[in-house]
Every structure is written in C-alpha cells, then in structure tokens.
Amino acid sequence: MAVSTPARCGDWLDLRTGRAGASDAAKATRAGFWIVAAAFVVVQAGGTIPIPLYVIWQPRFGFGAGVLTLIFAVYALGTLLALLLISPLSDELGRRPALTLAIAFSAASTGVFLVADSIPALLVARFLSGIASGLVAATAAAALAELEPQSRSRRASLTATAANLGGLGLGTLFAGIVAQYGHDPTKLVFWIYLAVLGPTLLSLTVVPETVHRATAVRWRPQGLQVPAKARRRFALVGGAIFCAYTLNGLFSSLVPSFLADSLHERNHAIAGAIAAAIFLIAAVSQLVLHKLTPRAALSVGITMLLVSLALIELALWNGSLAVFLAGTVVGGLAVGLAFMGGLATVNLIAEPEHRAQVVSAFLSCAFAGLTIPAVAVGLASQSIGTQDATLYCSIVIGALAIVAIGAVRRGQDVTEEVRV
C-alpha cells in the first residue's frame, strides 16, 4: 500500500536542463564522477575570479559603478544564453564535448583578461566566462546524474549544487589572496587559472561518455515553459529566488567597492573572502540542511534574507565591518536555503516531461535577480549615491520577500508529501 512521506530537499535537487542520457551501471565510475565534479568547480571558479579585481581596474580604465554593474550583467547574459541556446547540444554531441567546450570558453575568457586594457575587453571577457559558466552548469549537472548507477541519486544532486556555488566562492577567495599578495594582481591570478584549466581538460579524456551521440545533430534551443497547473507555485519560488539572488548580484558586482568606499577596507584578500563567503556558506547550508522540507527551507531562507538585508544596510550606514560580516553569513544561509527549497519545489511540481524547461525557467529567475537589481543600483548610485541606491533596492526586495513569506505560510504546500 502506498504511503505518504515528507519530501526532503536533498532528494529533489536536480539541476539538469536537458534530456536524460543513456547512463547505465557500467558507465558509472567513481573517478569519472569526481573528475566531472572537479571540472564543474574549476569552470565556475573562473566566473568569480574578477570580483576582487574590479577595484583595481576601475581607476586604471576610469569607470564607475554604472559600468561596473554593466560588466557584471554581461556575465549573467552569457550564462543565460548558454543555458538556453548552447547547452542543449550536449544532448546531441555528448557530455564530454560540451564540457570541453565550456573549458575552452573559460580559457578564451582568461586570455582576454590577460590582455585587457579597456572596458570593451572586460565586457568581452565577462561574456565569455558567462557562457562557460552556463554551459558547465547544465552539462556537468546532467553528467553527474548519469554517472551515478542509481537514478535521481542524492549524491549527484548534492554534489552538483555544492560544486555550482562552491566553485563560485572559491574563485573570488583565490583571486583576492593572489591580488593582495601576488606581484601582479590583475595578471598572475589568470596565469595560474590558465595552468589549472590544462589538467582539467586532459582529465576529461578518462570520463565515460553517457550520451549516445546523434548521427545527425538537431539543434533545439531550451525553451522556458511552465505548465499551467504549476504556475501558481512557480510564481512563488521564482519570486523567492529572484529576491535571494539579488544578494548574490550585489555581492558579486559591488561588494569590493562597498568595502573600499563605505567601510574603508582596501585589503583585496578580505574583499575576496567576504565576497566568497556568501557562496560558500550557501553551498555548505545545502549539504548540512538538505533534510529540510522545501516549504521549511523557503520559509526560513526568505526570513533570513530580510535579516541579511537589514544587517548589510545597517553596516553601510554606520561603517561597521562586523555588522557587514554578520549580514554576509546570514545572507549566505538565506541564499542556500532559498535556492535549495525553490529548486526542490520546481522539481516536485513539474511533470517529468516538462522538468528540464521548468528548471531552466527557475534558473532564469535566479539570473534575473542576479542582474537587474545590481544594474539598477549601479546606475542609480551615480546620481543619488551608493548608500541611498542600495537602501531603495533593499526596501523593494524586502517588500517582495515579505509577500513571498506570507504566501509560503498561508498556502497549503502541495509539495510537502510524496507517494512511495
């Protein structure tokens, strides 16, 4: 007899945005699994290496907060285009060629950063790194699931989410340390990263291919589609992840400048560590708290988002680094829980045939939150100042978060139980 059991986030963290491959137990190897996970981390790290370097580039190239957020926005645009337009090719050509292409884009981005001497060069480099990030996120998530002998493996899902956010955190942490203590802060870190990409690429040769390659490639861009019966619940989680990723966007594009101008902290290693903290704490929170139900994760995560916004705003107004750090820790927990609860919810509410498209739509909401508020703050700060711009942004995001909390707590969450 079928019984109902509570849904746990850790069982529903499938990040795949493409079709399932032809995986079987013979192809599932431990070495291949961890090589793909390592490649996931390495490529994602490349997407955040520039974060602590913006404060160095700004006086050299003569740009302000508005251009800074534009540089960051093209990264998110490249990521989204890769998810929707390029990553579906891995279903046809195979996971290894797609992962190789992601590393190639990352290497090309690194090369442009090494010779960058103008704002257009930074824009091109960031766009290329965004493509690499989006392509590896979609492809590695699929490969990890297919390299597991058991379908919908908890290990594959948790590894994918941890590698995604953990890689982003390690990139900015590493870059901050090199920028502070290396002899050439805007060059050395990219030479080191380029040296890491080489072995990463070579290691892919021993990873089993999990997709039967098509004889004729049919390019089918991944659309964004949410079935009608799932739209009400999707609107809630989409709004929640938009709010949560606003923190990621502000940290990624503006935090080093905030620290230097508002908090008078100019140590690149500290700036990199603080920017990394929100990603690393988010990753750890998912590993530790994956047994929460989606509803609990969303409710707690959005509540903590409000606390984080209040602490960060307080820090910016009174110049307290300690308060800012507290807001960072709470913000990392908020982002991790909101992402985990939201992703688990969309995987639960979407029918299997629509799940890839709904996950793509969910990630699109996240990237919209990553980009739009950060760009708005950057542009507004040129006329009203950074403190006022971030305050108004926090008020708007806080209001949306309060609406989301009310919806989570009022409604009966249909995803709380699954039939087994």
Buried (B, 14 or more C-beta within 10 A) or exposed (E): EEEEEBBBBBBBBBBBBBBBBEBEEEBBBEEBBBBBBBBBBBBBBBBBBBBBBBBBBBEEBEBEBBBBBBBBBBBBBBBBBBBBBBBBBBBBBBBBBBBBBBBBBBBBBBBBBBEBEEBEBBBBBBBBBBBBBBBBBBBBBBBBBBBBEEEEBBEBBBBBBBBBBBBBBBBBBBBBBBBBEBEEBBBBBBEBBBEBBEEBBEBBEEBBBBBEEEEEEEEEEBEBEBBEEBEEBBBBBBBBBBBBBBBBBBBBBBBBBBBBBBBEBEBBBBBBBBBBBBBBBBBBBBBEBBEBBBBBBBBBBBBBBBBBBBBBBBBBEEEBBEBBBBBBBBBBBBBBBBBBBBBBBBBBBBEEEBBBBBBBBBBBBBBBBBBBBBBBBBBBBEEEEBBEBBBBBBEBBBEBBBBBBEBBEEEEBEBBBBEE
